[in-house]
Each structure stands twice: as structure tokens, then as C-alpha cells.
Amino acid sequence: MSKVMAVNCGSSSLKFKLYEMPQEEVICSGIVERIGHDDGIFQLKYKKSKEKKIVPVKDHGVAASLVMNALLDEHIISSFDEIKATGHRIVQGGPYFNQSVLFNKDTYDKIESLIPLAPLHNKAHLVGYNAFNKVLPNTPAIAVFDTAFHQTMKPEDYTFAIPKEYTEKYMIRRYGAHGTSHKYLSKVGGEKYLKDSTHKKMIICHLGSGASITAVEDGKCVATSMGLTPCGGIAMNSRTGDMDPSVYYQVQKMSGKDNETIFQEFNKESGLYGVSGVSNDSRDVSTKAHEGDKDSILAMQLWARRIADYIGQYYVRLGGCELIIFSAGIGENAPEYREMVLNNIKEALHIDIDWDLNNKIFGGAEALISTPKSTIKVAIIPTDEEIMIARDAFRIAKEVKGE
């Protein structure tokens, strides 16, 4: 038995889960928020208890020490040596990584070189890696990339129609995101709902605050919606999704705002938030829509239509589809949003849904909500990125030790 920690560092947060492997048993989990502030928040869930502390958290190094010391103080571990591997989520692996790898100088340098493609994420991931490496210097650390699963796309699926110089010199192409989630969901979907299928064609909808859709065949990514950055693809809670590039030029020209300001607005103040003018929380937009707010109604309709468009596109790309999966925050917990998407595609794709069952599924529940009459199965499957990180960390750590 080995204890493995899955780590996900953001610019001001550190999430973690500690697993007993290979049983895949969650020992504890937690999060450190507001890193860089005197009123940082540390939460730890262990067994049936949940602790919350407000403490100064100067940086990620302090956050990592806080986490590791809490594991000792709560007698979750007796020494740091019990942690046999750490797995670190890395958003952007560029064209370099098609699988998880051991952290070494080459891995570190390549992740660092990709910071311009994911400035808010990759830098924070490296800070988190450094913090844990300081506390656990002799423990193998494994980099698990969001982009790795999408490396099976063909050039015609990931290349943008721009001058070749930009593609090659600046590594401008479609990379996608949420690959760890899509990989997990494709595995569960294939094993549970498509056991007897030959090619296991599925369309996976990871619908959270950030959202992406992936076409999968035989467990491999064929196409994915997010582009060079997480701003591409479908409209999201606060991101534009795909649009005419001239919109960017025209807004900048007419508003007089600088490039960085507009880029931040298109990432943080657009999508459901931008169209509704209400909030970047889908629940708030839904509430206003039920009150009759026209902009909120439009925002939800637009959101659902963009997803339906991608599902239709990927149905053609795959040459058919056997399973559609809804997952992540909205996909798992918002029956109304799922219904709006399905109403857009049910006639064309001959989908039949048990609407009463759909309305009952939320809060981490899993279900097949399509009826036997449906041409395509539709399932709600909670995602689990952390277990995928733990599995890869455990496997690679064993390989390093020659086991």
C-alpha cells in the first residue's frame, strides 16, 4: 500500500487529495484558499470531520507546509516518508507531452516555456511543485497534463487556418483542456454503457464554469472544443467561446481599450455573465431567467445552442455517436441546463429522455437518463480528475523504483 497525493495549484489556491493506492481510497482532502493574504482559508476533510481555519498564508510554500503539517498533527500520516508520490495537475503541456511524466529538469523547463500559453495556470503549477518539492525532496513528483489526452487529434483537427509561420514559430494550435476529466469519463462511459460496442463513439460534455466538449472514439480524443487557450470553444460562465476574430479587433478599435483589458473582459466578463449582466454563476442567471429577465433567458438559450452546435458537429466528425455524457459542475447538478441542451438536439439525433429522472439527478449522482427508445444513450457521470492524477503518479513512481 502507498499513499499518493494529487495536487492542483491555482494562482491563489491549493487543492489536494490523499489516496491509499492501489485501493484508490480517499484518505483525506482539502484546500488552501486566498494564498498571499493574512486571512487565508485552510479546510481539511478527514473521515467524517471537516476543519476550517483562517490563517496567514504568505505563499504556496506556506500552503504546502500547512497541508503537510496538518497531516502529521491529525495523525493521518506518521511521517512525510509515507507519501510515496505527488501528482501535479498541469494545464498546458503544449506539443511536448502526450502522457504524464516524471518531473525533472527537462519537464520543468518545458512547462516553464509554455507559461505564455497559460500564464495564470502553468506558473502557479510550478510554484506548487516547488513548494511540495521543498517539503518532500525525495518523493517522486509526476506532472499530469490537461492537454495530453488531446494529443491524438489529427493535424486537420488541431491546426488553425493562419499563416504557417505563426503555427510553427509560436506553437499556435488547438490544445484543448480538461483532458484528464475527458479521459476519465471516456473510460467510465465505455466500460459501463458501451461494453459491447466495437468503436465506442461518444461525445463528452464537461460543463463547469470552464467548459469543453470532446469527441472520443476507442478511448482516444478525435476533436475537442477548447482552442489555444481555455477561452475557445463553447460560451462558458464568463468566457466568450468561439467568435469571429474581427470582434476583438472591432471592440479594441471602437472602445480604445488596450489589448490586455479586452482579453481579460473576454475571459472574465463574457459568456453567461456578459450576455445576462447578472453573474458568472449559472445558478444566479437561472434565477433571474425564471423571474422573466430577458437577457438572462437569452444567455441560457445561447449557452445551450452553442453546446448543441458542437454536439452536432462532433456527431458528423465521429460518423455517429453511441453515448453523450454530461459532467462537471453544471453538467452534474443543473437539470434545467441539461434539458435545454437536449431539447436542441433530440429531434435531429432521435434522442428520448426520461425527464423525470433527469430532474432528480444532481449532487454527484450517476444515471442513464435516456430511455430504451433513444438512438443515443445519454448519461450523467460525475468526473474525477484527482483519481486520474493519483493513478498516474502511483504508476510512474513504481516505474522509477523499478517495481
C-alpha positions as a printed Julia matrix, in Angstrom:
403×3 Matrix{Float64}:
   0.0    0.0     0.0
   1.22   3.51   -0.83
  -0.02   6.99   -0.03
  -0.19   9.26   -3.07
  -1.15  12.93   -3.1
  -2.95  14.6    -6.02
  -2.21  18.33   -6.12
  -3.93  21.1    -8.09
  -2.42  24.55   -7.62
  -4.05  27.73   -8.89
  -2.77  31.28   -8.71
  -4.15  31.74   -5.18
  -5.26  28.25   -4.15
  -4.0   24.74   -3.49
  -6.35  21.75   -3.67
  -5.29  18.25   -2.69
  -6.47  14.69   -2.1
  -4.51  11.99   -0.34
  -5.13   8.43   -1.57
  -4.29   4.95   -0.39
  -3.13   3.16   -3.51
  -3.74   0.9    -5.31
  -7.09   0.65   -3.48
  -7.9    4.21   -4.63
  -9.31   5.01   -1.22
  -9.56   8.72   -0.39
  -7.88   9.23    2.98
  -8.45  12.98    3.2
  -8.87  16.06    1.03
  -8.65  19.79    1.42
  -7.98  23.22    0.03
  -5.96  26.29    0.9
  -7.55  29.45   -0.48
  -6.57  33.13   -0.52
  -2.87  32.36   -0.74
  -0.94  35.6    -0.38
  -3.31  37.02    2.22
  -3.29  37.27    6.01
  -6.77  35.72    6.11
  -6.06  32.6     4.11
  -8.56  29.75    4.41
  -7.47  26.18    5.09
 -10.03  23.38    5.02
  -9.37  19.71    5.71
 -11.83  16.83    5.34
 -10.84  13.65    7.16
 -13.17  10.73    7.78
 -16.44  12.38    8.8
 -14.92  15.57   10.2
 -14.29  18.87    8.48
 -11.98  21.55    9.85
 -11.66  25.15    8.73
  -9.0   27.64    9.8
  -8.35  31.26    8.96
  -4.57  31.7     8.94
  -1.93  33.86    7.22
  -0.75  32.15    4.03
   2.12  34.15    2.58
   2.75  31.95   -0.46
   2.4   28.44   -1.87
   5.37  27.28    0.19
   3.5   28.18    3.36
   0.38  26.48    1.96
   2.26  23.25    1.25
   3.79  23.25    4.74
   0.38  23.94    6.22
  -1.07  20.91    4.45
   1.77  18.54    5.29
   1.97  19.59    8.95
  -1.8   19.13    9.28
  -1.42  15.54    8.05
   1.08  14.96   10.86
  -0.88  16.85   13.51
  -4.09  14.94   12.74
  -2.16  11.64   12.73
  -3.19  10.99    9.14
   0.45  10.13    8.49
   3.23   9.43   10.98
   6.0   10.86    8.79
   6.47  12.53    5.41
   8.15   9.34    4.19
   4.71   7.73    3.96
   3.93   9.89    0.91
   5.32   7.82   -1.95
   4.42  10.17   -4.82
   2.81  13.51   -5.63
   0.85  14.09   -8.82
   0.6   17.68  -10.04
  -2.06  18.89  -12.44
  -0.52  20.94  -15.28
  -2.92  22.75  -17.6
  -0.65  23.31  -20.6
   1.78  20.71  -21.89
   1.99  22.14  -25.4
   3.1   19.73  -28.13
   5.67  18.12  -25.84
   3.65  15.75  -23.67
   1.13  13.12  -24.71
   1.19  11.41  -21.32
   2.07  12.05  -17.68
   5.8   12.18  -16.91
   8.23  12.36  -14.02
   9.22  15.87  -13.0
  12.85  16.51  -13.91
  14.76  19.49  -15.29
  13.58  18.89  -18.85
   9.95  18.58  -17.77
  10.21  21.69  -15.61
  11.87  23.76  -18.35
   9.28  22.8   -20.95
   6.38  23.62  -18.62
   8.04  26.95  -17.85
   8.5   27.71  -21.56
   4.74  27.24  -22.03
   3.76  29.89  -19.47
   2.86  32.36  -22.28
   0.19  29.9   -23.45
  -1.29  29.52  -19.94
   0.05  32.41  -17.82
  -2.39  32.03  -14.93
  -2.03  28.26  -14.71
   1.42  26.95  -15.6
   3.25  29.46  -13.44
   1.07  28.56  -10.45
   1.57  24.84  -11.08
   5.36  25.26  -10.99
   5.15  27.31   -7.82
   3.11  24.49   -6.29
   5.57  21.86   -7.47
   8.49  23.82   -5.96
   6.62  24.18   -2.68
   5.97  20.45   -2.32
   9.41  19.54   -3.58
  10.88  21.6    -0.74
   8.82  19.68    1.83
   9.17  16.3     0.09
  12.56  16.49   -1.69
  12.97  12.71   -2.0
   9.43  11.94   -3.17
   8.85  11.39   -6.91
   6.72  14.16   -8.4
   4.69  13.5   -11.53
   3.31  16.05  -13.99
  -0.19  15.22  -15.26
  -1.22  17.34  -18.25
  -4.7   18.58  -19.15
  -3.62  18.69  -22.78
  -2.13  15.19  -23.02
  -5.38  13.36  -23.83
  -5.97  15.64  -26.82
  -2.62  14.89  -28.47
  -4.28  12.15  -30.56
  -6.07  14.75  -32.71
  -5.13  14.86  -36.39
  -3.45  17.97  -37.84
  -6.63  19.0   -39.64
  -8.42  18.99  -36.29
  -5.85  20.98  -34.3
  -4.37  23.36  -36.88
  -5.74  26.89  -37.2
  -6.07  28.44  -40.66
  -3.42  31.1   -40.04
  -0.03  31.76  -41.68
   2.2   28.72  -41.22
   4.9   30.9   -39.62
   2.71  31.59  -36.58
   1.76  27.94  -36.2
   5.37  26.79  -36.19
   7.23  29.69  -34.59
   4.81  30.39  -31.75
   3.25  26.9   -31.38
  -0.19  28.31  -32.15
  -2.67  25.44  -32.46
  -5.62  23.82  -30.72
  -4.5   22.15  -27.48
  -7.77  21.75  -25.6
  -8.17  21.4   -21.85
  -9.91  19.22  -19.23
  -8.17  16.25  -20.82
  -7.79  14.42  -17.51
 -11.54  14.69  -16.97
 -12.39  13.63  -20.53
 -10.06  10.64  -20.25
 -11.71   9.53  -17.0
 -15.23   9.97  -18.37
 -14.45   8.14  -21.61
 -13.12   5.21  -19.6
 -16.16   5.04  -17.3
 -18.59   5.62  -20.15
 -17.04   2.92  -22.29
 -16.86   0.34  -19.53
 -20.34   0.93  -18.09
 -22.53   1.87  -21.02
 -20.8    0.67  -24.21
 -19.45  -2.75  -23.22
 -20.5   -4.43  -26.45
 -19.69  -1.59  -28.85
 -16.95  -2.0   -31.43
 -15.67   1.57  -31.64
 -17.22   3.26  -28.59
 -18.11   6.61  -30.13
 -19.03   9.2   -27.53
 -19.41  12.95  -27.08
 -18.35  14.16  -23.64
 -19.66  17.45  -22.26
 -17.54  18.74  -19.36
 -19.78  21.63  -18.36
 -18.49  23.64  -15.44
 -17.54  27.29  -15.06
 -14.98  26.39  -17.69
 -16.48  24.03  -20.22
 -15.35  21.85  -23.09
 -16.73  19.16  -25.36
 -14.71  16.27  -26.75
 -15.4   13.69  -29.44
 -13.92  10.32  -28.43
 -13.56   7.09  -30.38
 -11.99   3.93  -28.97
 -10.88   5.86  -25.89
  -8.95   8.46  -27.91
  -9.68  12.14  -28.49
 -10.73  12.89  -32.06
 -11.61  16.57  -31.58
 -12.11  18.98  -28.7
 -13.73  22.4   -28.4
 -11.26  24.5   -26.4
  -8.55  26.02  -28.53
  -5.15  27.57  -27.94
  -6.45  28.69  -24.54
  -9.48  27.84  -22.39
 -11.32  30.83  -23.9
 -12.1   28.89  -27.08
 -14.99  26.56  -27.82
 -18.48  26.96  -26.38
 -19.69  30.01  -24.46
 -18.99  29.5   -20.74
 -19.86  31.18  -17.46
 -17.53  34.11  -18.13
 -15.67  33.24  -21.37
 -16.74  34.08  -24.89
 -16.04  30.8   -26.59
 -15.54  30.84  -30.36
 -16.34  34.01  -32.29
 -15.31  35.99  -35.35
 -11.74  37.25  -34.68
 -12.85  40.63  -36.06
 -14.96  41.13  -32.93
 -11.75  41.52  -30.94
 -10.3   43.98  -33.43
 -13.53  45.99  -33.66
 -14.03  46.23  -29.88
 -10.45  47.39  -29.41
 -10.71  49.93  -32.22
 -14.03  51.42  -31.12
 -13.56  51.3   -27.33
  -9.96  52.46  -27.26
  -9.2   49.85  -24.6
  -5.83  48.14  -24.61
  -5.28  44.55  -25.69
  -4.87  43.15  -22.17
  -8.06  44.78  -20.88
 -10.2   43.32  -23.66
  -8.56  39.91  -23.31
  -9.45  39.88  -19.6
 -13.02  41.02  -20.35
 -13.48  38.23  -22.89
 -12.2   35.72  -20.31
 -13.8   37.03  -17.11
 -16.8   39.19  -18.04
 -18.34  37.44  -21.05
 -20.31  34.24  -21.61
 -23.36  33.85  -19.37
 -22.13  36.8   -17.33
 -21.61  39.11  -20.28
 -24.91  38.38  -22.02
 -27.05  38.38  -18.87
 -25.24  41.17  -17.0
 -26.13  39.25  -13.83
 -23.33  36.97  -12.66
 -20.7   34.44  -13.67
 -22.61  31.86  -11.6
 -25.03  29.86  -13.75
 -27.41  29.49  -10.8
 -27.81  33.26  -10.49
 -28.53  33.56  -14.21
 -31.14  30.8   -13.97
 -32.85  32.52  -11.05
 -33.13  35.79  -12.98
 -34.37  33.95  -16.06
 -37.21  32.44  -14.02
 -38.08  35.95  -12.9
 -38.54  36.87  -16.55
 -35.26  38.7   -17.16
 -34.89  38.68  -20.97
 -31.11  38.98  -21.0
 -30.74  36.01  -18.66
 -33.12  33.95  -20.8
 -31.07  34.84  -23.87
 -27.83  33.95  -22.09
 -29.1   30.47  -21.22
 -30.51  29.9   -24.7
 -27.25  30.99  -26.32
 -25.22  28.78  -23.98
 -27.35  25.73  -24.79
 -27.34  26.42  -28.54
 -23.55  26.63  -28.72
 -23.24  23.26  -26.97
 -25.85  21.74  -29.29
 -23.9   23.06  -32.29
 -20.74  21.31  -31.11
 -22.58  18.07  -30.41
 -23.97  18.14  -33.94
 -20.53  18.89  -35.38
 -18.94  16.03  -33.45
 -21.73  13.63  -34.4
 -20.71  14.19  -38.01
 -16.99  14.09  -37.18
 -17.37  10.69  -35.5
 -19.71   9.31  -38.13
 -22.35   8.75  -35.48
 -22.48   8.58  -31.69
 -23.5    5.96  -29.16
 -23.19   7.89  -25.9
 -23.43  11.52  -24.78
 -22.04  12.26  -21.31
 -22.83  15.28  -19.12
 -20.39  16.04  -16.31
 -18.73  18.73  -14.13
 -20.49  21.41  -12.08
 -23.34  22.32  -14.42
 -23.46  19.02  -16.25
 -23.81  17.07  -13.0
 -26.01  19.43  -10.99
 -28.24  21.53  -13.26
 -31.13  19.52  -14.78
 -32.57  22.66  -16.39
 -29.38  23.41  -18.31
 -29.11  19.79  -19.46
 -32.71  19.88  -20.63
 -32.1   23.0   -22.71
 -29.18  21.35  -24.5
 -31.06  18.11  -25.1
 -34.12  19.91  -26.45
 -31.86  21.41  -29.11
 -30.63  18.04  -30.36
 -33.29  15.45  -29.52
 -35.2   15.67  -32.81
 -32.18  15.55  -35.13
 -30.39  12.8   -33.22
 -33.52  10.83  -32.24
 -32.87  11.1   -28.52
 -35.55  10.18  -26.0
 -35.1   11.3   -22.37
 -36.73  10.32  -19.09
 -37.31  13.91  -18.0
 -38.48  13.0   -14.51
 -35.25  11.12  -13.93
 -33.2   13.98  -15.38
 -34.73  16.35  -12.83
 -33.73  14.07   -9.96
 -30.04  13.75  -10.85
 -27.66  16.15   -9.14
 -25.19  16.29   -6.26
 -22.78  13.64   -7.5
 -25.34  11.08   -8.67
 -24.78   8.99  -11.79
 -27.55   7.83  -14.11
 -28.51   6.86  -17.62
 -31.32   9.34  -18.36
 -32.15   8.2   -21.9
 -34.92   5.67  -22.45
 -34.6    2.35  -24.36
 -36.26   4.11  -27.34
 -33.37   6.57  -27.64
 -30.99   6.07  -30.58
 -28.15   7.52  -28.49
 -27.6    6.83  -24.81
 -27.33   9.89  -22.55
 -25.62   9.58  -19.18
 -24.71  11.84  -16.28
 -21.36  10.79  -14.85
 -19.55  12.71  -12.08
 -15.97  13.38  -13.13
 -12.92  12.57  -11.01
  -9.74  14.23  -12.22
  -7.93  13.62   -8.96
  -8.1    9.83   -9.19
  -6.59  10.0   -12.67
  -3.73  12.11  -11.28
  -3.23   9.64   -8.43
  -3.24   6.63  -10.77
  -0.55   8.11  -13.0
   1.53   9.26  -10.04
   1.35   5.8    -8.45
   2.21   4.02  -11.71
   5.16   6.23  -12.64
   6.55   6.25   -9.09
   6.59   2.43   -9.19
   8.37   2.5   -12.53
  11.01   4.87  -11.14
  11.65   2.44   -8.3
  11.77  -0.49  -10.71
   8.8   -2.22   -9.14
